[in-house]
Amino acid sequence: MGFSDFHGNAETVRRLREMLARERFPHAVILSGARGAGKYTLALMLAQALNCLAPIKTDGLPDFCGQCANCRRIAQAADLDAGFAEAVEAREGLRDADKKDTRLFVQTHPDVLIIPPDPPQMMIKVDQVRRVIETIYYRPAEARERVYIFTDSAFMKEAANSLLKVLEEPPEFATIFLLSENPGELLPTIRSRAAVFPLAAVPVEEVERFLAKQHPEWKPQDRALVARLSEGALGRAGGFEIEAYVAARADALAILNTALIGGDHTQLFKITESYRAGAEGREKTEQLLGTLYSLLRDLMFLGSGTPELIHNTDIQAALTKLAEAADFDWIAAASDRLGEVERGMRRNLLRSLSLDGFSLALEKVT
């Protein structure tokens, strides 16, 4: 274990480690990047490096051993989804009177607190920030630094203002990490009091090499497809469900074929009828909508004469045929109607009917 296990963004990681070496690490750090770029993984690694009981050096820079008690306990929080689900389940087990006053946290080490967005709004709430304020000025119990990791930048207004007060007068023994896909969501006054480190997309070739180790059972063409679809985010690539995507893409192609080329609607109705109500149906529909957006983007690239930019390279022939029937106005209309389907899902409209309407309405546009 160590920073060598972090793939990509070597220059950014080096700069952070150099600050550790100079013992001038910022009291607040914003790690920005796309979903799956490695923001949370890097934040945990830095928390370990700040608190390792047997620190080592690699390449002449500080590293963490991964074996001491602090490193192991911090690493137990690596599966954020599992920790979040466990926290939600624990809250659901409380009395109704206590649920509304209980906020979500993930904590596997007494001095490292992880603050995820709180459902159902999925935003950081003021009570979560108050918990930070209540503890941040106490010296750590078992570590050198108290570490707080906010896993999202969607703050409620009062929560953001409360956090700002902490950033104005931070204790010397605490470090706050703010993870964000879009740092612009944070108050300018928060951004001005933190050091911002963007995590750039990893090159496609490096993602493919990563996938060859993570998923040796995948075919080379599948690894190439996922490398493009993940857009340089290794976390997204490693957890990509290729079979679910391919199944959704087959349905998406059938829907687009009906809209652009026409023909018997029987197959269309058979497909859309399978997108039913319930949590499983919602997840399946969200996968389909995301796939439709991906295909529409590829059609736009083909229409603009930039085929090298398309993601679904393994079905380029089928996409080229569709692109011949789709102009930019149609693609724009299709994107707008997809947005209507998404809004309909939030209002619990019948999903199969919404998808039928999407395809049939676009036939009138052509």
C-alpha positions in Angstrom: 0.0 0.0 0.0 1.0 3.6 -0.6 0.7 6.4 -3.1 2.1 4.1 -5.8 -1.3 2.5 -5.8 -3.0 5.7 -7.0 -3.2 5.7 -10.8 -2.9 8.9 -12.8 -2.4 12.6 -11.9 1.2 11.9 -10.8 2.1 15.6 -10.9 -0.8 16.6 -8.6 0.0 13.7 -6.1 3.7 14.8 -6.2 2.8 18.4 -5.3 0.6 17.2 -2.4 3.4 14.9 -1.1 5.9 17.8 -1.3 3.7 19.9 0.9 3.6 16.9 3.4 7.4 16.8 3.3 7.7 20.5 4.1 5.1 20.1 6.8 3.1 22.9 5.2 0.0 21.0 4.2 -3.0 23.3 3.8 -5.7 23.3 6.5 -8.3 23.0 3.7 -8.0 21.2 0.4 -10.5 21.0 -2.5 -10.0 17.9 -4.7 -12.0 18.4 -7.9 -12.7 16.1 -10.8 -15.3 13.9 -12.5 -17.1 11.2 -10.7 -14.7 8.3 -10.3 -11.6 10.4 -10.8 -10.2 9.2 -7.4 -10.9 12.2 -5.2 -12.1 10.1 -2.2 -9.3 7.5 -2.6 -6.7 10.2 -2.7 -8.2 12.0 0.3 -8.1 8.8 2.3 -4.5 8.2 1.3 -3.6 11.7 2.4 -5.4 11.1 5.7 -3.2 8.0 6.2 -0.1 9.8 5.3 -0.9 12.6 7.8 -1.4 10.0 10.6 0.8 7.0 9.8 2.5 5.7 12.9 5.4 4.3 10.8 5.8 6.7 7.9 8.1 5.8 5.1 9.5 7.5 2.0 9.2 6.5 -1.6 10.8 8.4 -4.4 12.2 10.7 -1.7 8.7 11.9 -0.6 6.5 11.0 2.4 4.4 7.9 2.1 2.3 5.8 4.5 3.0 2.2 5.5 -0.6 0.9 5.1 0.0 -1.6 8.0 -0.1 0.4 11.2 -3.2 0.7 13.3 -4.0 4.2 12.0 -3.5 3.3 8.4 -5.6 0.1 8.7 -8.5 1.8 10.5 -8.6 4.7 8.0 -8.5 2.3 5.1 -11.6 0.5 6.5 -13.6 3.5 5.1 -12.4 2.9 1.6 -15.8 1.5 0.4 -17.8 4.7 0.8 -21.0 3.2 -0.7 -21.0 0.4 1.8 -20.3 2.9 4.7 -23.1 5.2 3.5 -25.5 2.3 3.2 -24.7 1.1 6.7 -25.2 4.6 8.1 -28.6 4.9 6.4 -29.6 1.5 7.7 -28.6 2.5 11.2 -30.7 5.6 11.0 -33.7 3.7 9.7 -33.4 1.5 12.8 -34.0 4.4 15.1 -37.3 5.6 16.6 -39.2 8.0 14.3 -38.7 10.8 16.9 -34.9 10.3 16.6 -34.6 9.9 12.8 -35.1 13.5 11.9 -32.4 14.7 14.3 -29.8 12.1 13.2 -27.4 13.0 10.4 -25.2 10.6 8.4 -21.5 10.1 9.0 -19.0 7.4 8.2 -16.2 6.9 10.8 -13.8 4.0 11.2 -11.1 6.0 13.1 -11.9 8.4 16.0 -10.0 11.3 14.4 -11.2 10.9 10.8 -14.8 11.8 10.1 -16.3 11.4 6.6 -19.4 13.5 5.9 -21.5 12.4 2.9 -24.6 14.2 1.6 -27.6 13.5 3.7 -30.7 12.0 2.1 -33.4 12.6 0.9 -32.1 16.0 -0.4 -28.6 14.5 -0.8 -27.0 17.7 0.5 -24.6 18.5 3.3 -26.7 19.8 6.1 -26.0 22.3 8.9 -26.2 19.7 11.6 -23.4 17.8 9.9 -21.2 20.9 9.9 -22.1 21.5 13.5 -20.7 18.1 14.3 -17.4 19.2 12.7 -17.4 22.4 14.7 -18.1 20.6 17.9 -15.0 18.3 17.5 -12.5 20.1 15.3 -11.0 22.2 18.1 -10.2 19.2 20.3 -6.8 17.7 19.9 -6.8 14.3 18.2 -7.1 11.3 20.4 -5.0 8.7 18.5 -3.7 10.6 15.5 -1.5 13.6 14.8 -4.2 15.3 12.7 -8.0 15.4 12.8 -9.2 14.9 9.3 -12.7 15.7 7.9 -13.7 14.6 4.4 -16.8 16.2 2.8 -17.6 13.8 0.0 -19.8 16.3 -2.0 -19.9 20.0 -2.6 -23.7 20.3 -2.5 -24.1 22.3 0.8 -27.2 23.8 2.1 -26.8 27.6 2.5 -26.6 27.5 6.3 -24.2 24.6 6.3 -21.9 26.4 3.9 -21.9 29.6 6.0 -21.1 27.5 9.1 -18.2 25.8 7.4 -16.9 29.2 6.3 -16.5 30.1 10.0 -14.4 27.1 10.6 -12.2 27.8 7.6 -11.6 31.4 8.8 -10.0 30.2 12.1 -8.9 26.5 11.7 -6.9 24.7 14.3 -3.4 23.8 13.4 -4.0 20.1 14.0 -7.0 19.6 11.6 -7.3 19.2 7.9 -10.5 19.5 5.9 -11.0 17.9 2.4 -13.8 19.0 0.2 -14.5 16.7 -2.8 -16.2 18.2 -5.7 -17.1 17.5 -9.3 -17.7 21.2 -9.8 -15.9 23.5 -7.3 -18.1 26.4 -8.6 -20.9 25.0 -6.4 -18.9 26.1 -3.4 -19.1 29.6 -2.1 -16.3 31.8 -3.5 -15.3 32.6 0.1 -14.8 28.9 0.8 -12.8 28.4 -2.4 -10.6 31.3 -1.5 -9.7 29.7 1.9 -8.7 26.3 0.4 -6.0 25.0 -1.9 -7.6 23.6 -5.1 -6.2 20.5 -6.7 -8.0 19.3 -9.9 -7.7 15.6 -10.9 -7.6 15.4 -14.7 -8.9 12.6 -16.9 -6.5 9.7 -17.3 -5.5 8.9 -20.9 -7.5 6.1 -22.6 -4.4 3.9 -23.0 -3.7 4.1 -19.2 -7.3 3.2 -18.4 -7.1 0.2 -20.7 -3.9 -1.0 -18.9 -5.7 -0.5 -15.6 -8.7 -2.5 -16.8 -6.5 -5.3 -18.1 -5.3 -5.9 -14.5 -8.7 -5.3 -12.9 -10.8 -7.3 -15.4 -8.6 -9.8 -17.2 -11.7 -11.7 -18.1 -13.0 -8.9 -20.3 -12.4 -8.9 -24.0 -9.9 -6.3 -25.4 -12.8 -4.6 -27.3 -14.8 -4.4 -24.0 -11.9 -2.8 -22.2 -11.5 -0.3 -25.1 -15.2 0.5 -24.9 -15.2 1.0 -21.1 -12.0 3.1 -21.3 -13.7 5.6 -23.6 -17.1 5.6 -21.8 -15.5 6.2 -18.4 -13.9 9.4 -19.8 -10.6 9.0 -17.9 -12.2 8.2 -14.5 -10.5 5.1 -13.2 -13.0 4.6 -10.4 -15.9 4.6 -12.9 -14.0 2.3 -15.2 -13.2 -0.2 -12.5 -16.8 -0.5 -11.4 -18.4 -0.3 -14.9 -21.1 -2.9 -15.5 -20.4 -3.8 -19.1 -23.2 -6.3 -19.5 -25.8 -4.0 -18.2 -24.5 -1.2 -20.5 -24.5 -3.4 -23.6 -28.1 -4.6 -22.8 -29.3 -1.0 -22.3 -27.5 0.1 -25.5 -29.3 -2.6 -27.5 -32.6 -1.1 -26.3 -31.4 2.4 -27.0 -30.4 1.6 -30.5 -33.8 0.0 -31.2 -35.6 3.1 -29.9 -33.4 5.4 -32.1 -33.9 3.2 -35.1 -37.6 3.4 -34.7 -37.5 7.2 -34.4 -35.0 7.8 -37.3 -35.6 5.0 -39.7 -39.1 3.9 -38.8 -40.7 0.5 -39.3 -42.9 -1.8 -37.2 -43.5 -0.5 -33.7 -44.1 -3.9 -32.2 -40.5 -4.3 -31.2 -40.4 -0.8 -29.7 -43.4 -1.5 -27.5 -41.9 -4.9 -26.3 -38.8 -3.1 -25.2 -40.4 -0.1 -23.5 -42.9 -2.4 -21.7 -40.0 -3.9 -19.8 -39.2 -0.6 -18.1 -41.6 -0.9 -15.2 -42.1 0.9 -11.9 -40.2 0.2 -8.7 -36.5 0.8 -7.7 -35.2 -1.8 -10.1 -37.2 -0.3 -12.9 -35.9 3.2 -12.0 -32.3 2.0 -12.1 -32.8 0.2 -15.4 -34.5 3.3 -16.9 -31.7 5.6 -15.7 -29.2 3.3 -17.4 -31.1 3.5 -20.6 -31.4 7.3 -20.5 -27.6 7.6 -19.9 -27.0 5.3 -22.8 -29.3 7.3 -25.1 -27.4 10.4 -24.2 -24.1 8.6 -25.0 -25.4 7.5 -28.4 -26.8 11.0 -29.3 -23.4 12.5 -28.5 -21.8 10.0 -30.8 -24.3 10.9 -33.6 -23.3 14.5 -33.1 -19.6 13.7 -33.4 -20.3 11.7 -36.6 -22.4 14.4 -38.0 -19.7 17.0 -37.4 -17.0 14.9 -39.1 -15.1 14.0 -35.9 -15.6 10.2 -35.7 -12.4 9.9 -33.7 -14.3 11.3 -30.7 -17.1 8.8 -30.5 -17.2 6.5 -27.5 -19.1 3.5 -28.8 -16.5 2.5 -31.4 -17.6 -1.1 -31.5 -20.9 -0.2 -33.1 -19.6 2.6 -35.3 -21.2 1.1 -38.5 -24.7 1.1 -36.9 -24.1 4.6 -35.6 -23.0 5.8 -39.0 -26.2 4.6 -40.6 -28.3 6.4 -37.9 -26.2 9.6 -38.4 -27.1 9.7 -42.0 -30.7 10.2 -41.0 -30.1 12.5 -38.1 -29.3 16.2 -38.4 -28.3 18.6 -35.6 -31.8 19.9 -35.1 -33.1 16.3 -34.6 -30.3 15.5 -32.1 -31.1 18.7 -30.2 -34.8 17.8 -30.2 -34.0 14.3 -29.0 -31.9 15.7 -26.1 -34.7 18.0 -25.1 -37.2 15.2 -25.1 -34.9 13.0 -23.1 -34.9 15.8 -20.5 -38.7 15.6 -20.5 -38.5 11.8 -19.8 -36.1 12.5 -16.9 -38.5 15.1 -15.4 -41.4 12.7 -15.9 -39.5 10.0 -13.9 -39.3 12.4 -11.0 -43.0 12.8 -11.2 -43.4 9.0 -11.3 -45.0 9.0 -14.7 -45.3 5.6 -16.4 -41.9 4.9 -17.7 -42.8 2.7 -20.7 -45.3 5.3 -21.9 -42.7 8.1 -21.5 -40.3 6.1 -23.6 -42.9 5.3 -26.3 -43.8 9.1 -26.4 -40.1 9.9 -26.7 -39.6 7.7 -29.8 -42.9 8.4 -31.5 -42.7 12.2 -31.0 -39.3 12.3 -32.6 -40.7 10.5 -35.7 -42.8 13.6 -36.3 -39.7 15.8 -36.0 -37.9 14.0 -38.8 
